[in-house]
């Protein structure tokens, strides 16, 4: 499992998803509402790979700061940074730290 898939899985677990498995690069699992219309399974959102999924996370109070060779995401519970050189594109680094900060925020609040 790559770091993006792992970060997506960790966030899904923090949001209440269960029985998560990787199938062909995608994550499947049971969402908190049970997904009754799809026999209890659904595709876990690709927060690290798609701004349509990640955008709502950022709008929940996470700010981004760009500093030279890194990007930092901060929320009320703390912040993380990612080196741009560790990611193929700047937007990948941004989504990754947003997902990690949101996950930490949810885990911290439990």
Secondary structure in CASP SS format (residue, H / E / C, confidence):
PFRMAT SS
TARGET T0000
AUTHOR 0000-0000-0000
METHOD secondary structure of the structure
MODEL  1
X C 1.00
X C 1.00
X H 1.00
X H 1.00
X H 1.00
X H 1.00
X H 1.00
X H 1.00
X H 1.00
X H 1.00
X H 1.00
X H 1.00
X H 1.00
X H 1.00
X C 1.00
X C 1.00
X C 1.00
X E 1.00
X E 1.00
X E 1.00
X E 1.00
X E 1.00
X E 1.00
X C 1.00
X C 1.00
X E 1.00
X E 1.00
X E 1.00
X E 1.00
X E 1.00
X C 1.00
X C 1.00
X C 1.00
X C 1.00
X C 1.00
X H 1.00
X H 1.00
X H 1.00
X C 1.00
X C 1.00
X C 1.00
X E 1.00
X E 1.00
X C 1.00
X C 1.00
X C 1.00
X C 1.00
X C 1.00
X C 1.00
X C 1.00
X H 1.00
X H 1.00
X H 1.00
X H 1.00
X H 1.00
X H 1.00
X H 1.00
X H 1.00
X C 1.00
X C 1.00
X C 1.00
X C 1.00
X E 1.00
X E 1.00
X E 1.00
X E 1.00
X E 1.00
X C 1.00
X C 1.00
X E 1.00
X E 1.00
X E 1.00
X E 1.00
X E 1.00
X E 1.00
X C 1.00
X C 1.00
X E 1.00
X E 1.00
X E 1.00
X E 1.00
X E 1.00
X E 1.00
X H 1.00
X H 1.00
X H 1.00
X C 1.00
X C 1.00
X C 1.00
X H 1.00
X H 1.00
X H 1.00
X H 1.00
X H 1.00
X H 1.00
X H 1.00
X H 1.00
X H 1.00
X H 1.00
X H 1.00
X H 1.00
X H 1.00
X H 1.00
X H 1.00
X H 1.00
X H 1.00
X H 1.00
X H 1.00
X H 1.00
X C 1.00
END
